[in-house]
Each structure stands twice: as C-alpha cells, then as structure tokens.
C-alpha cells in the first residue's frame, strides 16, 4: 500500500492516527501531506476494513461464492457467462453487497449452476447435495421474464406438492407451527389463487425467509424444480418424506 513520497512506516503511522480518532487537520499538519493524499490513504483503510468484515461475516454459500469472484475481479465475466442481463447483474451485485436479499427470480435463473440450497444455507451449516434434475422448464422458458414468471406461477413445484401431501394428511397447521410459521403465511405461498377475472390461477413465489423456515424438512431446491424435471425416485422420496412428517406430527 506504499504511496509515492510516503514511506510504509509513515503510512502505518497515519493509519494508526486515523484509527485513534485524530482529526484530519492535525494529521495534514503533522505529516505535511496534501488533502488528496490523506483521503487516498483513508479510502484504502476503509476498503481494507470492509474486506476484512466481509471475510468475517457469516453468509450463504452462494453469496460467498460471488463475493470471492468480485474480490478476484471476475464477477462481471461470470455473470455474463451465466447468461444474466445487465439489470440482473446489477441486482445480483446488490445482493452480494448485502443491500437486498436474494430474489426467487435470480435463484431460479442460476439453478443449473448454483443449487438453490446454497442461497439458503449459511457457511458452517451442512449444505445438502443438490437435487438432480433435467431443466425441461428452463428449456421451455429460456428467458425468465414477466410472462414466463406468470406461466410458471400456474405450475406447482416439488415444494408445493410436498405441502399438498402435508395438507391432505390433515397435518398442515401442526407442520407450520413446528417450523415457527403462521398458517396464513404458508397459505400465501402454497395455495393456488385466482386472478381478478376469476380464471387464471397462480401461486406467489416463496421468499427466502419462508424457504429457510422449512429447509430442514423441505429441500430448498424443491421450490425451484418441477415434477417433470426429476426422476420417479425423487418423487417417491419426496412423498415418503412428507408422509413421515405427517406420522411424526400425529404422534406428537
């Protein structure tokens, strides 16, 4: 971090003074440096502090992956490689900066390359193996735009089917309570709804906080894949898991 005309030891002393709360005027006079040099050194210090804070902060596996890419100056090229548009890349950048939480759309767009579960599980938690699927829906709807989102909202993911089984087993209320979720909150994401014209049915896309509440019971990937994209064995395993929860809750 050595600047022209200022040796490393002096830089360290300046940084120490800044951290000690010594005012700018006093530092400029003490080291006989111009204001521009002071601001440059201070900016470098803040950058280092932010990088250390980012490294220490526990975040999701996916966010850490993209933060490392940004640190290596490979974020933009990777986003382009993944097929993200400029607005989508800007949104992803806001997500990795912690200014907004991951959206359903971004997670769905990247599901082939980055498992949805990696956006839900935090570093230090055991990340489950990704659900194996063939991206039939992705081939049918290559662009995740507004019309595509509305079409997909009419179809049930494995996550919705899991809840259907729980509901059919008359264990929905207990299932929600056991996962610290209000029934009305769950209903907002799992029940099919009608548009104002009374014809088109759709579901709200589940949010990251909602998926997180049920992540130990419902694999997060289930909310981003559809029945025709997975094997019959995966469907059987999903049903068996839901039925086990029904038995567990009824015997509780």
Wavefront OBJ file of the C-alpha trace (Angstrom):
o trace
v 0.000 0.000 0.000
v 3.044 2.286 -0.265
v 2.300 5.671 -1.849
v 4.772 7.749 -3.833
v 6.628 10.110 -1.474
v 5.377 8.438 1.697
v 7.279 5.510 3.127
v 5.471 2.491 4.555
v 6.232 3.346 8.171
v 4.714 6.809 7.756
v 1.638 5.312 6.130
v 1.219 2.989 9.103
v 1.549 5.926 11.490
v -1.080 7.874 9.548
v -3.438 4.902 9.561
v -2.898 4.495 13.305
v -3.705 8.168 13.880
v -6.896 7.867 11.812
v -7.978 4.821 13.826
v -7.154 6.685 17.049
v -9.581 9.415 16.040
v -7.028 12.181 15.392
v -8.570 14.866 13.192
v -7.695 15.439 9.554
v -6.302 18.926 10.074
v -3.859 17.716 12.707
v -2.739 14.778 10.519
v -2.203 17.017 7.462
v -0.035 19.342 9.557
v 1.812 16.559 11.384
v 2.917 14.723 8.222
v 2.936 17.629 5.762
v 0.763 15.775 3.235
v -1.894 17.215 0.891
v -5.586 16.611 1.488
v -5.815 14.364 -1.600
v -3.148 12.020 -0.179
v -4.901 11.902 3.180
v -8.203 10.968 1.510
v -6.475 8.305 -0.572
v -4.897 6.682 2.498
v -8.194 6.871 4.407
v -10.083 5.309 1.493
v -7.592 2.445 1.346
v -8.036 1.910 5.077
v -11.830 1.782 4.797
v -11.537 -0.638 1.896
v -9.321 -2.955 3.945
v -11.706 -2.798 6.890
v -14.667 -3.636 4.641
v -12.834 -6.575 3.055
v -11.959 -7.979 6.462
v -15.548 -7.519 7.626
v -16.870 -9.291 4.508
v -14.493 -12.191 5.113
v -15.514 -12.480 8.768
v -19.254 -12.155 8.164
v -21.107 -15.454 8.009
v -23.177 -15.507 4.855
v -24.708 -18.039 2.499
v -22.569 -20.312 0.364
v -23.811 -18.666 -2.839
v -23.170 -15.110 -1.671
v -19.661 -16.062 -0.548
v -19.020 -17.584 -3.982
v -19.936 -14.355 -5.759
v -18.107 -12.167 -3.228
v -14.941 -14.128 -3.908
v -15.469 -13.616 -7.632
v -15.881 -9.872 -7.061
v -12.722 -9.793 -4.957
v -10.863 -11.531 -7.800
v -12.424 -9.103 -10.313
v -14.209 -11.945 -12.097
v -17.777 -11.126 -11.080
v -18.879 -9.386 -14.301
v -17.401 -12.024 -16.597
v -19.025 -14.825 -14.571
v -22.388 -13.082 -14.611
v -22.143 -12.788 -18.381
v -21.110 -16.439 -18.651
v -24.198 -17.397 -16.619
v -26.403 -15.510 -19.064
v -27.502 -12.683 -16.787
v -28.699 -9.463 -18.366
v -27.288 -6.100 -17.283
v -30.243 -5.395 -14.915
v -29.975 -8.921 -13.490
v -26.243 -8.484 -12.967
v -26.871 -5.207 -11.132
v -29.452 -6.917 -8.924
v -27.051 -9.756 -8.156
v -24.395 -7.209 -7.247
v -26.813 -5.567 -4.791
v -27.468 -9.000 -3.291
v -23.812 -9.846 -2.708
v -23.265 -6.382 -1.205
v -25.978 -7.188 1.307
v -28.236 -4.356 0.154
v -31.100 -6.677 -0.772
v -31.889 -10.318 -0.178
v -31.761 -12.962 -2.919
v -34.862 -12.987 -5.084
v -36.735 -16.023 -6.344
v -36.027 -14.958 -9.923
v -32.249 -14.789 -9.501
v -32.122 -18.132 -7.695
v -34.260 -19.740 -10.405
v -32.152 -18.251 -13.188
v -28.977 -19.679 -11.677
v -30.388 -23.036 -10.542
v -28.444 -25.026 -13.163
v -25.093 -23.698 -11.975
v -25.738 -22.879 -8.302
v -28.075 -25.019 -6.217
v -30.933 -23.038 -4.653
v -29.994 -24.572 -1.291
v -26.653 -22.736 -1.411
v -28.573 -19.438 -1.155
v -30.444 -20.698 1.903
v -27.759 -22.481 3.924
v -25.150 -20.418 5.725
v -21.429 -21.059 5.905
v -20.742 -23.568 8.653
v -24.022 -25.383 8.064
v -24.003 -28.701 6.257
v -25.084 -27.955 2.710
v -27.299 -30.743 1.318
v -26.464 -32.330 -2.008
v -28.316 -30.632 -4.869
v -31.475 -32.210 -6.234
v -30.718 -33.839 -9.562
v -32.995 -32.541 -12.320
v -33.261 -32.063 -16.066
v -34.066 -28.406 -16.829
v -37.119 -29.046 -19.017
v -38.867 -25.930 -17.725
v -35.751 -23.883 -18.387
v -35.652 -25.091 -21.990
v -39.324 -24.300 -22.455
v -38.903 -20.848 -20.919
v -35.300 -19.791 -21.682
v -35.902 -16.152 -20.710
v -37.130 -15.569 -17.168
v -39.248 -12.508 -17.924
v -42.614 -11.332 -16.643
v -44.737 -13.557 -18.957
v -42.592 -16.578 -18.069
v -42.902 -15.865 -14.370
v -46.693 -15.752 -14.687
v -46.785 -19.036 -16.613
v -44.543 -20.788 -14.106
v -46.665 -19.448 -11.244
v -49.527 -21.598 -12.533
v -47.462 -24.758 -12.099
v -46.632 -26.489 -8.837
v -43.041 -27.087 -7.832
v -41.981 -30.050 -5.698
v -42.189 -27.705 -2.722
v -45.875 -27.069 -3.383
v -46.530 -30.779 -3.855
v -44.812 -31.508 -0.530
v -47.221 -29.112 1.183
v -50.162 -30.679 -0.674
v -49.303 -34.044 0.876
v -48.997 -32.494 4.338
v -52.365 -30.791 3.862
v -54.033 -33.975 2.608
v -52.717 -35.700 5.738
v -54.504 -33.062 7.858
v -51.229 -32.002 9.448
v -50.737 -28.586 7.855
v -51.344 -26.474 10.959
v -49.058 -28.593 13.129
v -46.414 -28.675 10.392
v -46.390 -24.876 10.218
v -46.315 -24.437 13.995
v -43.427 -26.893 14.315
v -41.445 -24.710 11.908
v -42.302 -21.378 13.541
v -44.556 -20.308 10.696
v -48.070 -18.893 10.804
v -50.632 -20.831 8.779
v -51.679 -17.681 6.924
v -48.089 -17.022 5.901
v -47.787 -20.522 4.487
v -51.154 -20.241 2.752
v -49.887 -17.181 0.911
v -47.254 -19.283 -0.839
v -48.789 -22.743 -1.136
v -52.419 -22.213 -2.133
v -53.356 -21.597 -5.748
v -55.151 -18.298 -6.204
v -57.384 -16.722 -8.823
v -56.755 -13.519 -10.660
v -59.435 -10.852 -10.613
v -61.001 -12.261 -13.780
v -61.585 -15.499 -11.874
v -59.903 -17.649 -14.498
v -56.115 -17.632 -14.260
v -54.727 -19.383 -11.198
v -51.293 -18.722 -9.745
v -49.144 -19.031 -6.631
v -46.954 -16.415 -5.018
v -43.290 -17.245 -5.293
v -41.901 -18.247 -1.884
v -39.427 -15.862 -0.290
v -36.013 -16.784 1.088
v -37.174 -16.351 4.734
v -40.135 -18.667 4.100
v -37.994 -21.337 2.417
v -35.464 -21.047 5.234
v -38.061 -21.835 7.890
v -38.733 -25.230 6.306
v -35.265 -26.013 4.947
v -34.687 -28.997 7.246
v -37.982 -30.578 6.159
v -38.239 -29.458 2.539
v -35.079 -29.370 0.446
v -34.778 -25.743 -0.761
v -34.166 -26.975 -4.307
v -37.717 -28.372 -4.337
v -39.133 -24.849 -4.686
v -37.233 -24.341 -7.943
v -37.778 -27.641 -9.776
v -40.903 -29.196 -11.260
v -42.233 -32.782 -11.282
v -41.415 -33.366 -14.958
v -37.796 -32.378 -14.290
v -36.989 -35.036 -11.677
v -36.898 -38.820 -11.598
v -39.690 -41.047 -10.327
v -37.391 -41.984 -7.435
v -37.051 -38.346 -6.397
v -40.827 -38.016 -6.450
v -41.189 -41.141 -4.287
v -38.569 -39.887 -1.835
v -40.333 -36.522 -1.611
v -43.693 -38.167 -0.897
v -42.178 -40.542 1.667
v -40.528 -37.616 3.493
v -43.834 -35.731 3.652
v -45.702 -38.827 4.882
v -43.086 -39.352 7.606
v -43.714 -35.809 8.791
v -47.453 -36.494 8.932
v -46.906 -39.553 11.115
v -44.459 -37.706 13.338
v -46.851 -34.809 13.888
v -49.872 -37.025 14.538
v -47.926 -38.988 17.168
v -46.552 -35.856 18.801
l 1 2 3 4 5 6 7 8 9 10 11 12 13 14 15 16 17 18 19 20 21 22 23 24 25 26 27 28 29 30 31 32 33 34 35 36 37 38 39 40 41 42 43 44 45 46 47 48 49 50 51 52 53 54 55 56 57 58 59 60 61 62 63 64 65 66 67 68 69 70 71 72 73 74 75 76 77 78 79 80 81 82 83 84 85 86 87 88 89 90 91 92 93 94 95 96 97 98 99 100 101 102 103 104 105 106 107 108 109 110 111 112 113 114 115 116 117 118 119 120 121 122 123 124 125 126 127 128 129 130 131 132 133 134 135 136 137 138 139 140 141 142 143 144 145 146 147 148 149 150 151 152 153 154 155 156 157 158 159 160 161 162 163 164 165 166 167 168 169 170 171 172 173 174 175 176 177 178 179 180 181 182 183 184 185 186 187 188 189 190 191 192 193 194 195 196 197 198 199 200 201 202 203 204 205 206 207 208 209 210 211 212 213 214 215 216 217 218 219 220 221 222 223 224 225 226 227 228 229 230 231 232 233 234 235 236 237 238 239 240 241 242 243 244 245 246 247 248 249 250 251 252
